[in-house]
Structure formats: structure tokens, C-alpha cells
């Protein structure tokens, strides 16, 4: 519950930040913090370190959704926003289901630490995707009202 609190707090903080800070300045640091927090979780030497790293990971992960939804809302045709947001929601839930299944397989094949390392690796893959997406969004994602 403590760890999930990071995600709850993140919604308020990143919701405000998305309205006041360029999205491109928010996304890369959030991804990097996610990668670092995942790695710390993998090598945590005690429960306190694990809990703090999980809180930070949930916080960063909770920040990703408002950033990505704001970016999506700025580059999407207004007539298709509902479809894109619905698709985003479905992908989000599908990702949760898939991660549950894959986590069990990863533990069976390797160990529990590998789950956190895999999570960090997947977050790291988002960085080049972000730069490609930014290139094709014509700067619309950086509008600050």
C-alpha cells in the first residue's frame, strides 16, 4: 500500500506539471527515474530500501500516464481523441495483464530480481520511442497553456 501511494501522489503532482511544464522536459526524467528505481528494487538489501524504491517507481510510473495522455491529446485529431484514449486505456490494462503473466514466467526462468530488471529495461526502451514520437509530432506536444 505504501508503494502504491507513490502513484496516487503522482497523479496530482504530474497533472499540475503537465499544465505548466513542457512535456518533453517531463517525460525523459520520469523514464530515467523509473529505470533507476527498478534497478534499486532488484538489488535492494533490505525491506526499507525496497519500499522506498517501490514508492519512487510507482511515483514515476504514475507520472507517465498524465504525461502521455496530455501528449496524445495535443497531437491527436479532435474527432478521434475518444478512440485514441480508449485504445490507450485498453493497452494500459492489457499491459497489466501481460506483466502479471510474464512476471511468473520470469521468476520461473530466472529469479525475482529479474522482474525489476526487466521492468527497468522496458522503461529504458521508451526513451528512443519518445524521441521518434517527438520528431513526428511537429512540436505540438510542447504547447504550454
TAURLIN-V711098 format. One record per pair of residues at least 12 apart in sequence whose ideal C-beta (glycine too) atoms are under 8 Angstrom apart, sorted by the first residue. I is the first residue (numbers start at 1). GAP is how many residues later the second one is. If there is no record, write none. Layout:
i=I gap=GAP
i=I gap=GAP
This chain:
i=2 gap=49
i=2 gap=52
i=2 gap=53
i=3 gap=48
i=3 gap=51
i=3 gap=52
i=3 gap=54
i=3 gap=55
i=4 gap=54
i=5 gap=50
i=5 gap=53
i=6 gap=48
i=6 gap=49
i=6 gap=50
i=6 gap=51
i=6 gap=52
i=6 gap=53
i=6 gap=54
i=6 gap=55
i=6 gap=56
i=7 gap=51
i=7 gap=52
i=7 gap=54
i=7 gap=55
i=8 gap=54
i=9 gap=50
i=9 gap=53
i=10 gap=48
i=10 gap=49
i=10 gap=50
i=10 gap=51
i=10 gap=52
i=10 gap=53
i=11 gap=51
i=11 gap=54
i=11 gap=55
i=13 gap=50
i=14 gap=12
i=14 gap=16
i=14 gap=48
i=14 gap=49
i=14 gap=52
i=14 gap=53
i=15 gap=51
i=17 gap=46
i=18 gap=48
i=18 gap=49
i=18 gap=52
i=19 gap=125
i=19 gap=126
i=20 gap=124
i=21 gap=123
i=22 gap=120
i=22 gap=122
i=23 gap=44
i=23 gap=47
i=23 gap=48
i=23 gap=51
i=23 gap=118
i=23 gap=119
i=24 gap=110
i=24 gap=117
i=24 gap=118
i=26 gap=37
i=26 gap=41
i=27 gap=37
i=27 gap=40
i=27 gap=41
i=27 gap=44
i=27 gap=103
i=28 gap=99
i=28 gap=102
i=30 gap=30
i=30 gap=33
i=30 gap=34
i=30 gap=37
i=31 gap=29
i=31 gap=33
i=31 gap=92
i=31 gap=93
i=31 gap=95
i=31 gap=96
i=31 gap=99
i=32 gap=95
i=33 gap=23
i=33 gap=26
i=33 gap=27
i=34 gap=23
i=34 gap=26
i=34 gap=27
i=34 gap=30
i=34 gap=85
i=34 gap=86
i=34 gap=89
i=35 gap=85
i=35 gap=88
i=35 gap=89
i=36 gap=84
i=37 gap=16
i=37 gap=17
i=37 gap=19
i=37 gap=20
i=37 gap=23
i=37 gap=83
i=38 gap=15
i=38 gap=19
i=38 gap=78
i=38 gap=79
i=38 gap=81
i=38 gap=82
i=38 gap=85
i=39 gap=77
i=39 gap=78
i=39 gap=81
i=40 gap=13
i=40 gap=16
i=41 gap=12
i=41 gap=13
i=41 gap=16
i=41 gap=75
i=42 gap=71
i=42 gap=72
i=42 gap=73
i=42 gap=74
i=42 gap=75
i=42 gap=78
i=43 gap=70
i=57 gap=62
i=65 gap=27
i=68 gap=20
i=69 gap=16
i=69 gap=19
i=70 gap=71
i=71 gap=62
i=71 gap=66
i=71 gap=70
i=72 gap=12
i=72 gap=13
i=72 gap=16
i=73 gap=12
i=74 gap=63
i=74 gap=66
i=74 gap=67
i=74 gap=69
i=75 gap=62
i=75 gap=63
i=75 gap=65
i=75 gap=66
i=102 gap=16
i=103 gap=12
i=106 gap=12
